[in-house]
């Protein structure tokens, strides 16, 4: 089997590479692809393999971030309830309070960073000026 840039990745190999993005071992990926582990590792060297795996991982991360962001308000309320409850053991309350304050601090820092980045982008735009059309 010769791997050249013009070779497209067959569907069975794509399934195996996508399984790698899901955390499967190369042995499991080879089983999914119905090829040997050796051949699977050879396909891993294909120029498109890294991009395929990275893209699959990024899609999964986006999905996870969406799920967590939708649940964030309820999670924060629950965390605050735990931290403020008189029935919560002190060591648990301390962790809940620390976590709540860390979220707050991260949110403030993120906002400040975004504001500073916007300022920097505006300054860069002023320095670079408006793009000028060149008539040829």
N, C-alpha and C positions, 0 to 999 in steps of 0.2 A: 504494500500500500504506500503510495507516494503522496505526500501532502504538498500541494502547491497552492499559491495564493488564489488561483482560479477555481480551486475545488470548493464546492459548496458543502456545508456540513449536512449530512443526511439526517432525516427526521429522528431515527432511532438514537443517533449520537447526540442530537440536540436535547432529547429527553434526558440522556445521561448527564450532559453538562448542566442542564437545569436542575437536576437532582443534586448536583454538587453545590449549587447555590442554596439549596435547602438544607445543606449540612451533611449530606450523605458521604460515606467514604468512597474512595475510588473503586473499591471492590464492588460496593453496592451500585455505583453508577454504571459499571461495566455490566452487571447483571441486568439492570434496567435497559441498557442498550443492546443486550444480547450479544456481547462481544467479550473478548478476554480483557483482563485488567491491563495487560501490556498494550493492546491496541487502543484502549481507552486513554491511556497516558500519552500515546502517540497523537491521538486526536486533540488532546489537551494543548499540544504545541501548535495547533492550527492558528493562523493569524486572527481569526474571528472568535476563538474560544474565550479569551479573556473578556472581550466586549460582551459576549452573550451572558457569561456568568455575572459580570458586574451589573449589567442592565437588570437581570433578574433579581439580584440582591437589592438594587436601588428601588425597584418596584415594591418589593416586600417591605423595605424600610419606610417608604411613603405610606403604605397601607397601615403599618404599625403607628406611625406618627399621627395619622388621621384618627385612628381608634383612640389613642391616648388623649389627643387634644379634645375629642368629643366628650370623653369621660373626665377630663381635668376638673371642671367645676364640682362634680359630685365627689371626686377623690379628695379635693381640697376641703370640702365641707366635712367629709368623714374624718379626715386627718385632724381638722380643727376640733371636731366633736371628741375625738379620742384624747387629744391634748388637753382639752378643757374639762373633761369629765372628772368628777370627784372619785368615781369608781375606778379610774385608770391607775394602775400602779405607777409610782413616781418614775421609775426608770423608763417605762414605756412612754409616759407623758413627756419626759425630757426628749426622747428621740422624736416624738411627733412634733413637738415645738421646734426643735432644731431643724427638722425637715421642712416645716412650714416657713420658717424664717429664711432657710436656704432658697426655697422657691421664690420668695418675695425678693430676696437680694438678686437672684439670677434675673428675674423679670425687670428689675430696676436697671441693672447693668446692661441687659440686652437693649432696653429702650434708649439708654444713654449712648450706647455704641451705635445704634441705628441713626440717632440724631447727628452724631459726630460724622458718620460716614456720609450722610446726606450733605453736610457742610463741606466735607472734602470733595465730594463729587461736583458740587456747585463751583468750588474754587478751581478744580481741574478744568471744568468747562469754560470758566472765565479765562484761564491761562491759555487754553488751546484755541479759544475763539470758536466762531461758527464755522462749520465745514464750508469750504468754498468750492464752487464748481469750476472746473477747468475746461474751457472750450477748446477742442482740438480741431 
